[in-house]
């Protein structure tokens, strides 16, 4: 079992920055893939960025060059650094964890709201 605790959402003006944090706890000491998905109002949930335990990263095209996803394996913590935020980045951001590369359960956080507005 894995529990995910997110923090760092809020209201920011266009062009501003935010950092989200997600700490994983539970019975699994090392998690294969962690990341962030987001869901805007009226839209499907989409991948924003993920990172594996070997630091292989994936980003949705719309955030490349603006978002980064550092990870601290020792603390089972993943961050999402968001720069040059745009109104279209407004969404609920969900932390995601996939403990094993071969499959198994996926885990989700409760979500944190990010609103980009002037």
DORO-137812 format. One record per residue: x, y, z of N, C-alpha, C, CB in turn. Coordinates in steps of 0.1 Angstrom, whole numbers, plus 2048, in hexadecimal, padded with zeros to 3 digits. Glycine has a CB too. Layout:
BEGIN
XYZXYZXYZXYZ
...
# end
This chain:
BEGIN
8087F480080080080080980C8007F780080C
8048177F980B8237F880182E7FB8128257EA
8058388037FD8448068058508007FA845815
7FD8597FA8038647F47FE8717FA8018647E4
80787A7FE8028868048088927FC807887813
7FF89A7F68038A57EE8028B27F57FA8A57E1
80A8BC7F08098C97F680E8D37EB8118CB803
80B8E07ED8118EA7E58088F17DA81C8E57DE
7FB8ED7D97F38F37CF7EF9017D47E68EB7CD
7E79087CB7E39167CF7E091E7C37ED91C7D7
7DE92B7C57DB9357BB7E893C7B77D093E7C0
7EA93E7AA7F69457A67F294D79980293B7A3
7F99587977F796078B7FD95A77F7FB96E78D
7F895C7737FF95776780E95C7677F895D75A
81695376382595576382B952770827964760
82494F77A82994C78782E93D78881F94E792
83293A79483892C7978319267A384792D799
8319197A382C9117AF8359057B081D90E7AE
8368FF7BC83C8F27BD8328E97C58498F37C4
82F8DE7BF8278D37C68318C97CB81D8CD7BC
82C8C37D78348B87DD82B8AC7DF83A8BD7EA
8308A07DF8298947E183288B7E982388E7D4
82E8877F583687D7FD82E8707FD83888380B
8358657FA8308587FA8348518078348507ED
82B84A80D82D84281982683581882984A826
82A82B82082481E82082E81382081B81D814
82A80881B8327FC81D83C7F98128297F081E
83C8028088458007FD85080A7FE83E8017EF
85C8067FE86880F80186C8177F5873807807
86B8117E98708187DD8658167D387E8127D8
8618217CD8568227C385C8247B584C82D7C7
85781C7AC85D81C79E85A82A798857811796
84D82E79784A83A790841843798843837782
84484F79983B85979F83986579684285E7AD
82E86C79882C87778F82087F79382B872781
81B88778981089078A80788F77E81489E78D
7FA88D7817F088E7777E889B77A7E7881776
7E08A07717D88AB7747CB8AA76C7DF8B8770
7C18B07727B38B076C7AD8BE76D7AA8A5773
7AB8C47617A58D17617968CF7607AA8D8754
78E8D976477F8D876477A8D47567798E5768
7728CA75676C8C57497758BD7407678D1742
7818BA74578B8B373D78F8A67447978BB73A
79489D73C7998907417A789274979B886736
7A988A7527B688A7597C188774F7B6880765
7CC88F7507D788C7467E488C74E7D889773C
7EE8857497FB88574E80189374D80487A748
80789875880F8A475781E8A175680C8AD763
82389976083189576083388976983A8A1765
83C88076583F87476E84E87276E838868769
85386B77886186877986385A77F869873781
86C85377A86F84677F87A84778A87383C774
87C83B79188683B79B89483D79588582E7A3
89683B7888A383D7828A384B77B8A5832777
89985377E89886177989586376A8A586877C
88E85976588985B75787C86375888684D750
87B86E751870877752867877746874885756
85A87A74885187B73D84888874084786F73B
84689073683E89C73783489D72C8478A9737
8288A272F81F8A57258248B171D8118A872A
8228B27108288BC7088258CA70D8238BB6F9
81A8CC7128168DA71681D8DF7228078DA719
8258D772982C8DC73583B8DB7328288D4741
8408D572884E8D47258558E27258518CD718
8608E372C8678F072D8628F87388668F7720
8578F573E8518FD7498518F6756844902745
84E8E975584D8E17618598D77628408D8761
85D8D576F8678CA7718628C277D8758D0774
8678B577D8628AC78786E8A578E85A8A1781
8748AC79887F8A67A087989C7AA8868B17A7
8828937AE87E8887B68898857C187A87B7AE
8858827CD88E87E7D788B8707DB88D8887E4
8928677D688F8597D88908557E78988507CF
89A85B7EE89C8577FC89085B8048A885E801
88986580087D86A80787086580187D879809
87185E7F686585B7EE85C8677EB85D8507F5
8628717E785B87E7E585E8837D78608897EF
8538877D185488D7C384E89B7C384C8847B9
8548A47BC8508B27BB84C8B57AD85C8BB7BF
8448BF7AB8418C579E8448D479F8328C179A
84E8D87988528E679784B8EC78B8618E8798
8438F578D83B8FB78283F90A78082C8F9784
84490D77584891B77284092076685791C76F
84092D76483993375982A92D75884093174C
82392D76381692776380C92F75A811926771
8039277547F992D74B7EB92A7517FB92873D
7E193174D7D492E7517D092074E7CA93874B
7D491B7437D190D73F7D79037477D490B730
7E09067507E68FD75A7DD8FB7667F490175E
7D29037677C99027727C38F47717BE90C771
7C48ED77D7BF8DF77E7C18DA78C7C68D6773
7BB8CF78F7BE8C779B7CA8BE7977B28BF7A0
7D48BF79F7E08B779C7E08AB7A67ED8BF79D
7E289F7A07E28937A87F088C7A87D78897A3
7F58897B38018817B47FE8737B18078827C2
80786C7AB80685F7A68128567A980385F796
80F84A7AD81A8417B08188337AA81D8407BF
82282E7A382182079E82D8197A482182078E
82B8117AF83680B7B683F8027AE8318047C2
8397FA7A58407F079E8407F178F83B7E27A2
84B7EF78884C7F177A8447E677285A7F1775
8427DB77983C7CF77282C7D07738417C2778
8277DA77A8187DB77B8147DD7898127CE776
8097D778D8047D979B7FB7E579C8107DA7A5
7F87E97A87EF7F47AA7F68017A87EA7F37B8
7EE80B7A47F28197A37EB8207AF7EE820796
7F182B7B47EC8327BF7EB8417BC7F58307CC
7E18477C27DE8557BF7DD85D7CC7D28577B7
7E186A7CB7DF8737D67D18797D57E987E7D6
7CD8817DF7C08877DF7BE8937D57BC88B7ED
7C98987D17C98A37C77CB8B17CE7BC8A47C0
7D18BA7C77D38C77CC7D08D17C17E28C97D1
7C98DC7C47C48E57BA7CF8EF7B77B78EC7BF
7D18F17AA7DA8FC7A57D190579C7E68F679D
7D191179F7C991B7987D29267937BD9217A0
7D29287867DB9337807D193D77A7E492D774
7D19497817C895377E7CD9617837BA950783
7CA96B77B7CD9797807C297F7877D1982773
# end
